[in-house]
């Protein structure tokens, strides 16, 4: 089992931001739903970043 280093977290913030911007751009009627979509997008982005960081060593 490998542990995260500080270099691995460089992908987490941009991926969370990209997810929040991408999913938060969906049209909705209420502001609370818009914020919930942003949070959901950020969590999806973080999960993709973690999967990418954990999967890259297996590909090499």
N, CA, C and O atoms as CSV, one atom per row, in Angstrom:
chain,resi,resn,atom,element,x,y,z
A,1,UNK,N,N,0.837,-1.172,0.000
A,1,UNK,CA,C,0.000,0.000,0.000
A,1,UNK,C,C,0.886,1.241,0.000
A,1,UNK,O,O,1.812,1.356,0.803
A,2,UNK,N,N,0.598,2.148,-0.890
A,2,UNK,CA,C,1.357,3.387,-0.947
A,2,UNK,C,C,0.574,4.503,-0.277
A,2,UNK,O,O,-0.653,4.466,-0.188
A,3,UNK,N,N,1.309,5.481,0.186
A,3,UNK,CA,C,0.682,6.621,0.831
A,3,UNK,C,C,0.775,7.826,-0.071
A,3,UNK,O,O,1.664,7.913,-0.919
A,4,UNK,N,N,-0.150,8.764,0.112
A,4,UNK,CA,C,-0.133,9.984,-0.683
A,4,UNK,C,C,1.055,10.844,-0.281
A,4,UNK,O,O,1.405,10.936,0.895
A,5,UNK,N,N,1.661,11.464,-1.263
A,5,UNK,CA,C,2.675,12.476,-1.003
A,5,UNK,C,C,2.088,13.831,-1.367
A,5,UNK,O,O,0.994,13.906,-1.927
A,6,UNK,N,N,2.799,14.884,-1.058
A,6,UNK,CA,C,2.292,16.219,-1.354
A,6,UNK,C,C,2.176,16.427,-2.863
A,6,UNK,O,O,1.321,17.190,-3.314
A,7,UNK,N,N,3.011,15.770,-3.638
A,7,UNK,CA,C,2.932,15.884,-5.090
A,7,UNK,C,C,1.681,15.253,-5.663
A,7,UNK,O,O,1.203,15.667,-6.719
A,8,UNK,N,N,1.148,14.260,-4.982
A,8,UNK,CA,C,-0.074,13.622,-5.452
A,8,UNK,C,C,-1.291,14.522,-5.295
A,8,UNK,O,O,-2.259,14.398,-6.046
A,9,UNK,N,N,-1.249,15.414,-4.337
A,9,UNK,CA,C,-2.386,16.286,-4.087
A,9,UNK,C,C,-2.432,17.472,-5.033
A,9,UNK,O,O,-3.379,18.257,-4.983
A,10,UNK,N,N,-1.438,17.622,-5.890
A,10,UNK,CA,C,-1.448,18.719,-6.847
A,10,UNK,C,C,-2.614,18.564,-7.825
A,10,UNK,O,O,-3.127,19.563,-8.328
A,11,UNK,N,N,-3.027,17.364,-8.095
A,11,UNK,CA,C,-4.152,17.131,-9.002
A,11,UNK,C,C,-5.515,17.307,-8.348
A,11,UNK,O,O,-6.507,17.531,-9.041
A,12,UNK,N,N,-5.577,17.210,-7.038
A,12,UNK,CA,C,-6.878,17.177,-6.361
A,12,UNK,C,C,-7.608,18.510,-6.484
A,12,UNK,O,O,-8.790,18.531,-6.828
A,13,UNK,N,N,-6.938,19.606,-6.215
A,13,UNK,CA,C,-7.609,20.909,-6.235
A,13,UNK,C,C,-8.074,21.288,-7.640
A,13,UNK,O,O,-9.224,21.700,-7.791
A,14,UNK,N,N,-7.235,21.170,-8.683
A,14,UNK,CA,C,-7.758,21.499,-10.018
A,14,UNK,C,C,-8.876,20.576,-10.484
A,14,UNK,O,O,-9.797,21.023,-11.167
A,15,UNK,N,N,-8.812,19.306,-10.131
A,15,UNK,CA,C,-9.884,18.393,-10.527
A,15,UNK,C,C,-11.177,18.725,-9.778
A,15,UNK,O,O,-12.259,18.640,-10.359
A,16,UNK,N,N,-11.085,19.098,-8.511
A,16,UNK,CA,C,-12.279,19.492,-7.766
A,16,UNK,C,C,-12.864,20.766,-8.347
A,16,UNK,O,O,-14.083,20.886,-8.467
A,17,UNK,N,N,-12.027,21.705,-8.704
A,17,UNK,CA,C,-12.506,22.949,-9.298
A,17,UNK,C,C,-13.155,22.690,-10.660
A,17,UNK,O,O,-14.204,23.253,-10.973
A,18,UNK,N,N,-12.528,21.843,-11.457
A,18,UNK,CA,C,-13.098,21.523,-12.769
A,18,UNK,C,C,-14.448,20.821,-12.626
A,18,UNK,O,O,-15.384,21.115,-13.371
A,19,UNK,N,N,-14.549,19.909,-11.686
A,19,UNK,CA,C,-15.824,19.225,-11.462
A,19,UNK,C,C,-16.908,20.180,-10.991
A,19,UNK,O,O,-18.055,20.096,-11.433
A,20,UNK,N,N,-16.540,21.094,-10.086
A,20,UNK,CA,C,-17.525,22.058,-9.587
A,20,UNK,C,C,-17.984,22.996,-10.697
A,20,UNK,O,O,-19.166,23.330,-10.773
A,21,UNK,N,N,-17.076,23.420,-11.549
A,21,UNK,CA,C,-17.454,24.308,-12.642
A,21,UNK,C,C,-18.278,23.584,-13.697
A,21,UNK,O,O,-19.234,24.140,-14.239
A,22,UNK,N,N,-17.904,22.343,-13.986
A,22,UNK,CA,C,-18.604,21.596,-15.025
A,22,UNK,C,C,-20.021,21.234,-14.600
A,22,UNK,O,O,-20.974,21.491,-15.336
A,23,UNK,N,N,-20.165,20.645,-13.432
A,23,UNK,CA,C,-21.492,20.227,-12.972
A,23,UNK,C,C,-22.295,21.440,-12.486
A,23,UNK,O,O,-23.521,21.458,-12.604
A,24,UNK,N,N,-21.614,22.447,-11.943
A,24,UNK,CA,C,-22.308,23.647,-11.494
A,24,UNK,C,C,-22.853,24.488,-12.624
A,24,UNK,O,O,-23.653,25.393,-12.381
A,25,UNK,N,N,-22.450,24.221,-13.841
A,25,UNK,CA,C,-22.944,24.973,-14.993
A,25,UNK,C,C,-24.303,24.464,-15.481
A,25,UNK,O,O,-24.911,25.070,-16.363
A,26,UNK,N,N,-24.775,23.368,-14.919
A,26,UNK,CA,C,-26.091,22.860,-15.304
A,26,UNK,C,C,-27.173,23.825,-14.832
A,26,UNK,O,O,-27.116,24.313,-13.703
A,27,UNK,N,N,-28.149,24.104,-15.675
A,27,UNK,CA,C,-29.196,25.052,-15.265
A,27,UNK,C,C,-30.145,24.434,-14.239
A,27,UNK,O,O,-30.546,23.277,-14.364
A,28,UNK,N,N,-30.492,25.215,-13.237
A,28,UNK,CA,C,-31.468,24.792,-12.245
A,28,UNK,C,C,-32.181,26.029,-11.703
A,28,UNK,O,O,-31.724,27.155,-11.898
A,29,UNK,N,N,-33.295,25.811,-11.029
A,29,UNK,CA,C,-34.145,26.930,-10.614
A,29,UNK,C,C,-33.733,27.554,-9.285
A,29,UNK,O,O,-33.816,28.771,-9.123
A,30,UNK,N,N,-33.296,26.746,-8.343
A,30,UNK,CA,C,-33.010,27.284,-7.011
A,30,UNK,C,C,-31.512,27.378,-6.775
A,30,UNK,O,O,-30.724,26.623,-7.346
A,31,UNK,N,N,-31.139,28.319,-5.923
A,31,UNK,CA,C,-29.727,28.508,-5.598
A,31,UNK,C,C,-29.189,27.348,-4.757
A,31,UNK,O,O,-28.022,26.980,-4.890
A,32,UNK,N,N,-30.020,26.777,-3.903
A,32,UNK,CA,C,-29.557,25.663,-3.080
A,32,UNK,C,C,-29.258,24.437,-3.949
A,32,UNK,O,O,-28.298,23.713,-3.686
A,33,UNK,N,N,-30.060,24.204,-4.963
A,33,UNK,CA,C,-29.790,23.090,-5.866
A,33,UNK,C,C,-28.526,23.362,-6.683
A,33,UNK,O,O,-27.761,22.444,-6.978
A,34,UNK,N,N,-28.318,24.609,-7.040
A,34,UNK,CA,C,-27.115,24.990,-7.782
A,34,UNK,C,C,-25.865,24.743,-6.931
A,34,UNK,O,O,-24.861,24.234,-7.430
A,35,UNK,N,N,-25.930,25.105,-5.649
A,35,UNK,CA,C,-24.808,24.858,-4.745
A,35,UNK,C,C,-24.592,23.368,-4.511
A,35,UNK,O,O,-23.454,22.909,-4.417
A,36,UNK,N,N,-25.687,22.613,-4.418
A,36,UNK,CA,C,-25.563,21.163,-4.239
A,36,UNK,C,C,-24.905,20.526,-5.462
A,36,UNK,O,O,-24.109,19.597,-5.322
A,37,UNK,N,N,-25.227,21.016,-6.649
A,37,UNK,CA,C,-24.587,20.498,-7.862
A,37,UNK,C,C,-23.100,20.832,-7.882
A,37,UNK,O,O,-22.285,20.025,-8.328
A,38,UNK,N,N,-22.750,22.010,-7.405
A,38,UNK,CA,C,-21.332,22.370,-7.330
A,38,UNK,C,C,-20.570,21.447,-6.384
A,38,UNK,O,O,-19.474,20.989,-6.706
A,39,UNK,N,N,-21.149,21.175,-5.222
A,39,UNK,CA,C,-20.509,20.287,-4.246
A,39,UNK,C,C,-20.398,18.882,-4.823
A,39,UNK,O,O,-19.360,18.236,-4.682
A,40,UNK,N,N,-21.443,18.410,-5.464
A,40,UNK,CA,C,-21.408,17.088,-6.090
A,40,UNK,C,C,-20.321,17.021,-7.162
A,40,UNK,O,O,-19.592,16.033,-7.246
A,41,UNK,N,N,-20.213,18.061,-7.974
A,41,UNK,CA,C,-19.175,18.098,-8.998
A,41,UNK,C,C,-17.783,18.112,-8.407
A,41,UNK,O,O,-16.877,17.469,-8.937
A,42,UNK,N,N,-17.599,18.838,-7.311
A,42,UNK,CA,C,-16.290,18.867,-6.653
A,42,UNK,C,C,-15.932,17.491,-6.099
A,42,UNK,O,O,-14.781,17.064,-6.191
A,43,UNK,N,N,-16.911,16.799,-5.524
A,43,UNK,CA,C,-16.634,15.463,-4.989
A,43,UNK,C,C,-16.323,14.476,-6.114
A,43,UNK,O,O,-15.447,13.624,-5.963
A,44,UNK,N,N,-17.019,14.582,-7.222
A,44,UNK,CA,C,-16.726,13.719,-8.367
A,44,UNK,C,C,-15.324,13.999,-8.894
A,44,UNK,O,O,-14.592,13.072,-9.240
A,45,UNK,N,N,-14.949,15.272,-8.958
A,45,UNK,CA,C,-13.608,15.634,-9.399
A,45,UNK,C,C,-12.526,15.090,-8.488
A,45,UNK,O,O,-11.496,14.613,-8.966
A,46,UNK,N,N,-12.743,15.154,-7.184
A,46,UNK,CA,C,-11.765,14.619,-6.227
A,46,UNK,C,C,-11.660,13.107,-6.359
A,46,UNK,O,O,-10.563,12.552,-6.307
A,47,UNK,N,N,-12.794,12.440,-6.530
A,47,UNK,CA,C,-12.750,10.984,-6.690
A,47,UNK,C,C,-12.008,10.588,-7.963
A,47,UNK,O,O,-11.264,9.607,-7.968
A,48,UNK,N,N,-12.205,11.337,-9.031
A,48,UNK,CA,C,-11.473,11.056,-10.270
A,48,UNK,C,C,-9.979,11.304,-10.093
A,48,UNK,O,O,-9.161,10.548,-10.618
A,49,UNK,N,N,-9.615,12.350,-9.364
A,49,UNK,CA,C,-8.202,12.647,-9.125
A,49,UNK,C,C,-7.556,11.543,-8.294
A,49,UNK,O,O,-6.436,11.124,-8.587
A,50,UNK,N,N,-8.243,11.074,-7.272
A,50,UNK,CA,C,-7.691,10.000,-6.436
A,50,UNK,C,C,-7.557,8.717,-7.253
A,50,UNK,O,O,-6.554,8.014,-7.132
A,51,UNK,N,N,-8.539,8.407,-8.071
A,51,UNK,CA,C,-8.455,7.213,-8.918
A,51,UNK,C,C,-7.304,7.335,-9.910
A,51,UNK,O,O,-6.616,6.354,-10.195
A,52,UNK,N,N,-7.100,8.532,-10.430
A,52,UNK,CA,C,-5.998,8.751,-11.375
A,52,UNK,C,C,-4.648,8.595,-10.687
A,52,UNK,O,O,-3.745,7.952,-11.223
A,53,UNK,N,N,-4.508,9.181,-9.504
A,53,UNK,CA,C,-3.236,9.103,-8.776
A,53,UNK,C,C,-2.955,7.669,-8.352
A,53,UNK,O,O,-1.809,7.224,-8.414
A,54,UNK,N,N,-3.973,6.943,-7.924
A,54,UNK,CA,C,-3.764,5.568,-7.495
A,54,UNK,C,C,-3.585,4.616,-8.690
A,54,UNK,O,O,-2.930,3.582,-8.563
A,55,UNK,N,N,-4.157,4.960,-9.830
A,55,UNK,CA,C,-4.080,4.067,-10.993
A,55,UNK,C,C,-2.845,4.247,-11.837
A,55,UNK,O,O,-2.457,3.317,-12.543
A,56,UNK,N,N,-2.214,5.388,-11.797
A,56,UNK,CA,C,-1.034,5.624,-12.637
A,56,UNK,C,C,0.121,4.678,-12.328
A,56,UNK,O,O,0.737,4.183,-13.272
A,57,UNK,N,N,0.453,4.395,-11.082
A,57,UNK,CA,C,1.545,3.451,-10.837
A,57,UNK,C,C,1.274,2.046,-11.375
A,57,UNK,O,O,2.210,1.330,-11.730
A,58,UNK,N,N,0.016,1.650,-11.437
A,58,UNK,CA,C,-0.315,0.331,-11.956
A,58,UNK,C,C,-0.111,0.261,-13.467
A,58,UNK,O,O,0.119,-0.818,-14.013
A,59,UNK,N,N,-0.196,1.411,-14.146
A,59,UNK,CA,C,-0.019,1.438,-15.585
A,59,UNK,C,C,1.455,1.434,-16.005
A,59,UNK,O,O,1.796,1.054,-17.125
A,60,UNK,N,N,2.310,1.862,-15.090
A,60,UNK,CA,C,3.730,1.976,-15.420
A,60,UNK,C,C,4.451,0.671,-15.255
A,60,UNK,O,O,5.657,0.597,-15.493
